[in-house]
Amino acid sequence: MTDLQKTFAKGVYVHAVGGPLTHNAGCLIEGLMDLGIPVKISTAQVTSRPTSMPLKGKDLGALVSPPYAGFAGYIIDISHTNQHAPFEGATGHIAYLNQSDIAAFARVPDGQLLFAAHDNRFAIKGDARQPIAFGLSNGLITATERRAVFAKRTRVILRNFRATLSQSVRALLDITFVPALERHVPIARDILAPDAYLDAMLDSPVCLAYGGEFYSPIMGNGYFAKHDPTLAAAHAFAQLDAPGLVLRWDSFRLWESFAAGCLTVHLDFAKYGFALPVMPEAWTHYAPIDLDDIAGSVNRILAREKDWPAIAEAGRAWAIQHYAPKPTTERVLNAMLEHG
């Protein structure tokens, strides 16, 4: 028995506030199962993208339980509310989880551990906050094992973004980056059904997997502090080290691209402050975009075409090593222990 199995022998309870368990919660449940740690849940409902769906096909009814005291650990998923929800009666290790698009503005009381998606190292919200990735489900890893050999893939670049709000990064790159890239490589823009999308991704060498919303901090704006103090409080950061940010940058598409062994294209993680427990390296695991040099970014991607297969496979290996359910859950449980 491992140390984590001993420490969490009484099980971990995963609770969703205001809706079904989210993708992150489902992946953590898969990780707990992989580690042989007992798990109980507040609901059998899990929401995710079909291609990334965790626990697909599993009957979760037997795991549903009231949130009684006595579990070794509690993970409270606040993604649907984006607000702290006190969890009464819990005596074990407690952590909060948030993969909301606006998780950057969520805060739990000082001393409470929060795992938040979309984190940016230029904007620090709380003292015990740790980044978490959308990551990979076991089903996604299995589904992408049948990917085509890179050299035999159709030379086309996937741009498979549904129209949605608060995606100004994609809008900007549709105006600048995509047309420049399309002069050299065909772009596939069709919005495909899940199964067809997976097939297309497994046969495509390159996937545009970026996303995000440009954000101008309003901390220094006295108008909001005076006329809307609640909004001003939500937009207050303990530390803010940039005049502008890219938020909401993580996505299902990013990890699906990694898993499919595509050359994954995203903004430069280091330059734009994207925070993950284990960072990918530009040109080793993905192809970066520099917003200061769109033309140069296109040229560098094209100039390195002979390296696309190696970068794509390294990206898949990196993602599975660090962001499959088991390593993700090990990291979360160890952080809960260290936090006390």
The 8 nearest C-alpha neighbors of each residue, nearest first, counted from 0:
[[1, 4, 5, 2, 3, 35, 8, 34],
 [2, 0, 4, 3, 5, 6, 34, 35],
 [1, 3, 5, 4, 6, 0, 7, 8],
 [4, 2, 6, 5, 1, 7, 332, 333],
 [3, 5, 1, 7, 2, 8, 6, 36],
 [6, 4, 8, 2, 3, 7, 1, 0],
 [5, 7, 3, 4, 8, 2, 71, 9],
 [6, 8, 71, 4, 10, 9, 5, 3],
 [7, 9, 5, 10, 4, 6, 36, 37],
 [10, 8, 71, 70, 7, 37, 11, 69],
 [9, 11, 37, 38, 7, 8, 70, 71],
 [12, 10, 72, 38, 73, 70, 71, 37],
 [11, 13, 73, 39, 40, 38, 74, 72],
 [14, 12, 40, 74, 73, 75, 39, 41],
 [13, 15, 75, 41, 40, 76, 74, 12],
 [16, 14, 76, 20, 75, 19, 18, 41],
 [17, 15, 77, 18, 76, 14, 79, 80],
 [18, 16, 79, 80, 15, 19, 77, 78],
 [17, 19, 16, 15, 79, 20, 44, 21],
 [20, 18, 44, 45, 15, 21, 46, 42],
 [19, 21, 45, 15, 24, 44, 46, 25],
 [22, 20, 46, 24, 23, 45, 25, 19],
 [21, 23, 47, 25, 24, 46, 26, 53],
 [24, 22, 26, 25, 21, 133, 27, 98],
 [23, 25, 27, 21, 26, 22, 20, 28],
 [24, 26, 28, 22, 53, 27, 23, 21],
 [25, 27, 29, 324, 23, 28, 24, 136],
 [28, 26, 30, 24, 29, 328, 25, 324],
 [27, 29, 25, 31, 30, 26, 24, 32],
 [30, 28, 26, 32, 27, 31, 324, 33],
 [29, 31, 325, 324, 27, 33, 328, 28],
 [32, 30, 28, 34, 36, 33, 29, 27],
 [31, 33, 35, 29, 30, 34, 36, 28],
 [32, 34, 30, 31, 35, 325, 29, 36],
 [35, 33, 31, 32, 36, 30, 325, 4],
 [34, 36, 32, 33, 31, 37, 4, 30],
 [35, 37, 31, 34, 4, 32, 10, 38],
 [38, 36, 10, 11, 35, 8, 9, 39],
 [39, 37, 11, 10, 12, 36, 31, 40],
 [40, 38, 62, 12, 63, 64, 13, 11],
 [39, 41, 13, 63, 12, 42, 62, 14],
 [40, 42, 14, 63, 64, 15, 13, 65],
 [43, 41, 44, 40, 63, 19, 20, 15],
 [42, 44, 59, 60, 63, 45, 41, 40],
 [43, 45, 19, 42, 20, 46, 59, 18],
 [46, 44, 20, 19, 21, 43, 25, 47],
 [45, 47, 21, 22, 20, 19, 44, 48],
 [48, 46, 22, 52, 49, 21, 51, 45],
 [47, 49, 51, 50, 52, 46, 251, 22],
 [50, 48, 52, 51, 193, 47, 194, 55],
 [49, 51, 48, 52, 193, 139, 197, 194],
 [52, 50, 48, 139, 49, 136, 53, 47],
 [51, 53, 49, 47, 48, 50, 55, 136],
 [54, 52, 136, 55, 25, 26, 138, 51],
 [55, 53, 57, 56, 25, 52, 29, 138],
 [56, 54, 53, 57, 52, 138, 58, 49],
 [55, 57, 54, 58, 53, 59, 52, 138],
 [58, 56, 54, 55, 59, 60, 53, 43],
 [57, 59, 60, 56, 61, 43, 54, 62],
 [60, 58, 43, 62, 61, 57, 63, 44],
 [59, 61, 62, 63, 58, 43, 42, 64],
 [60, 62, 59, 63, 58, 64, 39, 43],
 [63, 61, 39, 60, 59, 40, 64, 38],
 [64, 62, 40, 41, 60, 61, 42, 39],
 [63, 65, 41, 40, 39, 62, 66, 42],
 [64, 66, 67, 41, 63, 40, 39, 12],
 [67, 65, 64, 68, 12, 41, 14, 40],
 [66, 68, 65, 69, 88, 89, 70, 64],
 [69, 67, 89, 88, 70, 90, 66, 91],
 [68, 70, 71, 90, 67, 91, 89, 9],
 [71, 69, 9, 10, 72, 11, 68, 91],
 [70, 72, 91, 7, 9, 10, 11, 92],
 [73, 71, 92, 11, 91, 70, 93, 12],
 [72, 74, 93, 12, 11, 13, 92, 94],
 [73, 75, 13, 94, 95, 93, 14, 12],
 [76, 74, 95, 14, 96, 15, 13, 77],
 [75, 77, 96, 15, 78, 95, 14, 97],
 [78, 76, 16, 97, 80, 81, 79, 96],
 [77, 79, 97, 99, 81, 98, 80, 76],
 [80, 78, 77, 17, 81, 18, 16, 99],
 [79, 81, 82, 77, 78, 17, 16, 83],
 [82, 80, 78, 77, 105, 79, 102, 99],
 [83, 81, 80, 105, 84, 77, 106, 107],
 [82, 84, 107, 85, 106, 77, 81, 108],
 [83, 85, 86, 82, 77, 16, 75, 107],
 [86, 84, 87, 83, 75, 107, 88, 108],
 [87, 85, 84, 89, 88, 75, 93, 73],
 [88, 86, 89, 85, 68, 90, 66, 84],
 [87, 89, 68, 90, 86, 67, 66, 69],
 [90, 88, 68, 87, 91, 86, 69, 73],
 [89, 91, 88, 68, 69, 92, 70, 71],
 [92, 90, 71, 72, 89, 70, 93, 73],
 [91, 93, 72, 73, 335, 71, 339, 94],
 [94, 92, 73, 72, 74, 91, 335, 95],
 [95, 93, 112, 74, 113, 75, 73, 335],
 [94, 96, 113, 75, 74, 76, 114, 112],
 [97, 95, 76, 114, 113, 75, 77, 115],
 [96, 98, 78, 115, 77, 99, 76, 102],
 [99, 97, 116, 78, 115, 102, 100, 96],
 [100, 98, 78, 102, 101, 97, 81, 79],
 [99, 101, 247, 102, 98, 117, 103, 116],
 [102, 100, 99, 103, 104, 247, 105, 81],
 [103, 101, 99, 105, 104, 100, 97, 115],
 [102, 104, 101, 105, 118, 117, 246, 124],
 [103, 105, 102, 233, 101, 234, 106, 124],
 [106, 104, 102, 81, 103, 82, 107, 233],
 [105, 107, 125, 104, 108, 124, 83, 82],
 [106, 108, 83, 111, 109, 105, 113, 82],
 [109, 107, 111, 110, 106, 83, 125, 112],
 [110, 108, 111, 126, 107, 125, 127, 112],
 [109, 111, 127, 108, 112, 126, 107, 338],
 [112, 110, 109, 108, 127, 107, 113, 94],
 [111, 113, 94, 127, 128, 95, 110, 114],
 [114, 112, 95, 128, 94, 96, 115, 129],
 [115, 113, 96, 129, 130, 131, 128, 95],
 [114, 116, 97, 130, 131, 98, 96, 113],
 [115, 117, 98, 131, 118, 132, 130, 97],
 [118, 116, 247, 249, 248, 246, 119, 115],
 [119, 117, 274, 116, 130, 103, 273, 115],
 [118, 120, 273, 272, 274, 121, 122, 117],
 [119, 121, 272, 122, 274, 273, 123, 118],
 [122, 120, 240, 119, 239, 272, 241, 123],
 [123, 121, 239, 120, 119, 238, 236, 124],
 [124, 122, 238, 237, 236, 125, 120, 239],
 [123, 125, 236, 237, 122, 106, 238, 126],
 [126, 124, 128, 127, 123, 106, 237, 109],
 [125, 127, 128, 109, 110, 124, 123, 111],
 [128, 126, 112, 125, 110, 111, 113, 129],
 [127, 129, 113, 125, 126, 112, 114, 130],
 [128, 130, 114, 113, 115, 127, 131, 112],
 [131, 129, 115, 275, 114, 118, 116, 274],
 [130, 132, 116, 115, 114, 275, 129, 133],
 [133, 131, 134, 116, 275, 130, 249, 322],
 [132, 134, 23, 250, 251, 131, 249, 116],
 [135, 133, 322, 132, 254, 323, 136, 318],
 [136, 134, 323, 322, 254, 139, 137, 324],
 [135, 137, 53, 139, 138, 26, 51, 324],
 [136, 138, 140, 139, 141, 135, 53, 324],
 [139, 137, 141, 136, 140, 142, 53, 52],
 [140, 138, 142, 51, 136, 141, 137, 143],
 [139, 141, 137, 143, 138, 142, 258, 136],
 [142, 140, 138, 144, 139, 143, 137, 145],
 [141, 143, 139, 140, 144, 138, 145, 50],
 [144, 142, 259, 145, 146, 140, 141, 258],
 [143, 145, 141, 146, 142, 140, 259, 258],
 [146, 144, 143, 147, 142, 201, 141, 259],
 [147, 145, 201, 143, 144, 259, 148, 202],
 [146, 148, 202, 201, 149, 152, 145, 151],
 [149, 147, 151, 150, 146, 152, 202, 201],
 [148, 150, 152, 151, 308, 147, 204, 202],
 [149, 151, 148, 152, 308, 147, 204, 153],
 [152, 150, 149, 148, 153, 147, 202, 154],
 [153, 151, 202, 149, 203, 150, 204, 154],
 [152, 154, 203, 155, 202, 151, 204, 150],
 [155, 153, 152, 204, 203, 156, 184, 185],
 [154, 156, 185, 153, 186, 203, 184, 187],
 [155, 157, 186, 205, 206, 187, 185, 158],
 [158, 156, 206, 187, 159, 207, 186, 205],
 [157, 159, 188, 207, 187, 160, 156, 186],
 [158, 160, 190, 188, 157, 189, 161, 187],
 [161, 159, 158, 162, 190, 188, 163, 169],
 [160, 162, 163, 159, 190, 189, 158, 191],
 [163, 161, 160, 164, 166, 190, 159, 170],
 [164, 162, 161, 166, 165, 160, 167, 169],
 [163, 165, 166, 162, 167, 212, 161, 170],
 [164, 166, 212, 167, 163, 211, 247, 213],
 [167, 165, 212, 211, 168, 169, 164, 210],
 [166, 168, 170, 212, 169, 165, 171, 213],
 [169, 167, 171, 211, 170, 166, 212, 210],
 [170, 168, 172, 167, 171, 166, 210, 173],
 [171, 169, 167, 173, 168, 172, 174, 166],
 [170, 172, 174, 168, 173, 169, 167, 175],
 [171, 173, 176, 175, 169, 174, 170, 177],
 [174, 172, 170, 177, 171, 175, 169, 176],
 [173, 175, 172, 171, 170, 176, 177, 178],
 [176, 174, 172, 173, 177, 178, 171, 179],
 [175, 177, 172, 179, 178, 293, 173, 180],
 [176, 178, 180, 173, 179, 181, 175, 172],
 [179, 177, 181, 180, 176, 175, 182, 174],
 [180, 178, 176, 177, 181, 182, 175, 297],
 [179, 181, 177, 182, 178, 183, 297, 176],
 [182, 180, 178, 184, 183, 185, 179, 186],
 [181, 183, 180, 179, 184, 178, 185, 177],
 [182, 184, 181, 180, 185, 179, 301, 178],
 [185, 183, 181, 182, 155, 180, 186, 156],
 [186, 184, 155, 181, 156, 187, 183, 154],
 [185, 187, 156, 155, 181, 157, 188, 184],
 [188, 186, 157, 158, 156, 189, 155, 185],
 [189, 187, 158, 159, 186, 190, 157, 160],
 [190, 188, 191, 187, 159, 158, 157, 160],
 [191, 189, 159, 188, 161, 192, 160, 196],
 [190, 192, 196, 195, 189, 193, 159, 194],
 [191, 193, 195, 194, 196, 190, 197, 49],
 [194, 192, 196, 195, 50, 197, 49, 191],
 [195, 193, 197, 196, 192, 198, 50, 191],
 [194, 196, 198, 192, 197, 193, 191, 199],
 [195, 197, 193, 199, 191, 194, 198, 192],
 [198, 196, 200, 194, 195, 199, 201, 193],
 [197, 199, 195, 201, 196, 200, 194, 202],
 [200, 198, 196, 202, 197, 201, 203, 195],
 [199, 201, 197, 203, 202, 198, 196, 259],
 [200, 202, 146, 198, 199, 259, 203, 147],
 [201, 203, 152, 199, 200, 147, 153, 198],
 [204, 202, 200, 152, 153, 205, 201, 155],
 [203, 205, 261, 262, 152, 149, 154, 202],
 [206, 204, 262, 156, 261, 203, 263, 157],
 [205, 207, 157, 263, 156, 208, 261, 262],
 [208, 206, 264, 158, 209, 157, 263, 205],
 [209, 207, 253, 264, 252, 265, 206, 263],
 [210, 208, 265, 207, 266, 264, 253, 248],
 [211, 209, 248, 169, 168, 166, 208, 249],
 [212, 210, 248, 247, 168, 166, 246, 245],
 [211, 213, 167, 166, 246, 245, 165, 168],
 [214, 212, 245, 244, 167, 246, 168, 211],
 [213, 215, 244, 243, 245, 212, 216, 246],
 [214, 216, 243, 217, 244, 242, 213, 245],
 [217, 215, 218, 214, 243, 242, 234, 219],
 [216, 218, 220, 219, 215, 234, 231, 223],
 [219, 217, 235, 220, 216, 234, 231, 236],
 [218, 220, 217, 221, 216, 224, 223, 222],
 [221, 219, 217, 222, 218, 223, 224, 231],
 [220, 222, 224, 223, 225, 219, 218, 226],
 [221, 223, 225, 224, 220, 226, 227, 219],
 [224, 222, 227, 226, 225, 221, 231, 220],
 [223, 225, 228, 221, 231, 222, 227, 226],
 [226, 224, 222, 223, 227, 228, 221, 231],
 [225, 227, 223, 224, 222, 228, 221, 231],
 [226, 228, 223, 230, 229, 224, 225, 231],
 [229, 227, 224, 231, 230, 232, 225, 223],
 [230, 228, 232, 231, 227, 233, 224, 223],
 [231, 229, 233, 232, 228, 227, 234, 223],
 [230, 232, 228, 234, 224, 229, 233, 223],
 [233, 231, 235, 229, 234, 230, 228, 224],
 [234, 232, 230, 231, 104, 235, 229, 105],
 [233, 235, 231, 232, 104, 218, 230, 236],
 [236, 234, 232, 218, 233, 231, 237, 124],
 [237, 235, 124, 238, 123, 239, 122, 234],
 [236, 238, 124, 123, 125, 235, 239, 122],
 [239, 237, 123, 236, 122, 240, 124, 121],
 [238, 240, 122, 121, 241, 236, 123, 237],
 [239, 241, 121, 122, 238, 242, 120, 123],
 [240, 242, 243, 121, 239, 244, 122, 216],
 [243, 241, 215, 216, 240, 244, 239, 214],
 [244, 242, 215, 241, 214, 216, 213, 245],
 [245, 243, 214, 213, 246, 215, 241, 242],
 [244, 246, 213, 212, 211, 214, 248, 271],
 [245, 247, 212, 248, 211, 244, 117, 213],
 [248, 246, 211, 117, 100, 249, 212, 101],
 [247, 249, 211, 210, 246, 117, 250, 245],
 [250, 248, 117, 247, 133, 210, 253, 116],
 [251, 249, 252, 253, 133, 248, 254, 210],
 [250, 252, 253, 254, 255, 133, 51, 48],
 [251, 253, 255, 250, 254, 208, 256, 209],
 [254, 252, 208, 256, 250, 251, 255, 257],
 [255, 253, 257, 256, 252, 251, 134, 258],
 [254, 256, 252, 258, 257, 253, 259, 251],
 [257, 255, 259, 254, 253, 258, 261, 263],
 [256, 258, 315, 254, 260, 255, 259, 314],
 [257, 259, 315, 255, 260, 256, 254, 140],
 [260, 258, 256, 143, 201, 257, 261, 255],
 [261, 259, 311, 312, 315, 257, 258, 256],
 [262, 260, 311, 204, 205, 256, 259, 263],
 [261, 263, 311, 205, 307, 204, 206, 285],
 [262, 264, 285, 206, 261, 256, 286, 208],
 [265, 263, 286, 207, 208, 287, 285, 206],
 [266, 264, 209, 287, 208, 288, 267, 286],
 [265, 267, 288, 287, 268, 209, 289, 264],
 [266, 268, 287, 270, 288, 269, 271, 289],
 [269, 267, 273, 271, 270, 266, 272, 287],
 [268, 270, 272, 271, 267, 273, 274, 278],
 [269, 271, 267, 268, 272, 273, 289, 266],
 [272, 270, 268, 269, 273, 267, 245, 244],
 [273, 271, 119, 120, 269, 270, 121, 268],
 [272, 274, 119, 268, 271, 118, 120, 269],
 [273, 275, 119, 118, 120, 272, 130, 276],
 [274, 276, 277, 130, 278, 131, 132, 273],
 [277, 275, 130, 278, 131, 274, 129, 132],
 [278, 276, 275, 279, 321, 274, 322, 317],
 [277, 279, 275, 276, 280, 274, 268, 269],
 [280, 278, 284, 281, 277, 285, 317, 268],
 [281, 279, 283, 284, 282, 278, 285, 268],
 [280, 282, 283, 285, 287, 286, 284, 279],
 [283, 281, 286, 285, 284, 280, 310, 287],
 [282, 284, 310, 280, 281, 285, 313, 314],
 [285, 283, 314, 310, 313, 280, 282, 279],
 [286, 284, 263, 282, 281, 264, 283, 262],
 [285, 287, 264, 282, 281, 263, 265, 300],
 [288, 286, 267, 266, 265, 281, 264, 285],
 [289, 287, 266, 296, 267, 265, 290, 286],
 [288, 290, 291, 292, 296, 293, 267, 266],
 [289, 291, 292, 293, 288, 266, 296, 267],
 [290, 292, 289, 293, 288, 295, 296, 294],
 [293, 291, 295, 290, 289, 294, 296, 288],
 [292, 294, 296, 295, 290, 176, 289, 291],
 [295, 293, 297, 296, 292, 298, 179, 176],
 [294, 296, 298, 292, 297, 293, 299, 289],
 [297, 295, 293, 299, 294, 288, 298, 289],
 [298, 296, 294, 300, 295, 299, 180, 301],
 [297, 299, 295, 301, 296, 300, 302, 294],
 [300, 298, 302, 296, 301, 297, 295, 303],
 [301, 299, 297, 303, 298, 302, 296, 304],
 [300, 302, 298, 304, 303, 299, 297, 183],
 [301, 303, 299, 300, 304, 298, 305, 297],
 [304, 302, 306, 300, 301, 305, 299, 307],
 [305, 303, 307, 306, 301, 302, 300, 308],
 [304, 306, 303, 307, 308, 302, 309, 301],
 [307, 305, 304, 303, 309, 308, 310, 311],
 [306, 308, 304, 310, 309, 305, 262, 311],
 [309, 307, 311, 310, 306, 149, 312, 305],
 [310, 308, 312, 311, 306, 307, 313, 283],
 [311, 309, 313, 284, 307, 283, 308, 312],
 [310, 312, 262, 260, 261, 314, 308, 309],
 [313, 311, 315, 309, 314, 260, 310, 316],
 [312, 314, 310, 316, 284, 315, 311, 317],
 [315, 313, 284, 311, 317, 312, 316, 257],
 [314, 316, 257, 258, 312, 318, 260, 313],
 [315, 317, 313, 319, 314, 318, 320, 312],
 [318, 316, 314, 320, 315, 319, 313, 321],
 [317, 319, 315, 322, 321, 316, 320, 314],
 [320, 318, 323, 316, 322, 317, 321, 315],
 [321, 319, 317, 318, 316, 322, 323, 326],
 [320, 322, 318, 319, 326, 323, 317, 327],
 [323, 321, 134, 318, 327, 319, 135, 320],
 [322, 324, 319, 135, 325, 326, 321, 327],
 [325, 323, 30, 26, 327, 27, 326, 29],
 [324, 326, 30, 328, 327, 323, 329, 33],
 [327, 325, 329, 328, 321, 324, 323, 330],
 [328, 326, 330, 324, 322, 325, 329, 323],
 [329, 327, 331, 325, 30, 330, 27, 326],
 [328, 330, 326, 332, 327, 331, 333, 325],
 [329, 331, 327, 333, 328, 332, 334, 326],
 [332, 330, 328, 334, 333, 329, 335, 327],
 [333, 331, 335, 329, 334, 330, 328, 336],
 [332, 334, 336, 330, 335, 331, 329, 337],
 [335, 333, 337, 331, 336, 332, 338, 330],
 [336, 334, 332, 338, 333, 337, 92, 331],
 [337, 335, 333, 339, 338, 334, 332, 92],
 [338, 336, 334, 339, 335, 333, 332, 92],
 [339, 337, 335, 336, 334, 112, 127, 92],
 [338, 336, 337, 335, 92, 334, 93, 91]]
